[in-house]
Amino acid sequence: MKTAIAITLTILFMSSCYTTSYQQRLRQHKQNEGCNRCRSQCSQDKMSCNFGAKTIEEEYTCKVEWKQCTVSCYGREYV
């Protein structure tokens, strides 16, 4: 009887670990998906900005804005 209880508890524990890790992976995937969409939008904004830039200073401003944009997506600088 003790063995059956131990096996049942082990299975419950393992399935809860699996469920937790699955949910974490799912959450991470959704976050990455959101970050990638955000970064894609930043890149489009940068291309539009560069297209309108007439001077080196304006191009530099586009680059700075792109970095700030990607930081807002990822919470850190993304190269």
Buried (B, 14 or more C-beta within 10 A) or exposed (E): EEEEEEEEEEEEEEEEEEEEEEEEEEEEEEEEEEBEEBBEEBEEBBEEBEEEBEEEEEBEEBEEBBBEBBEEBBEEEBE
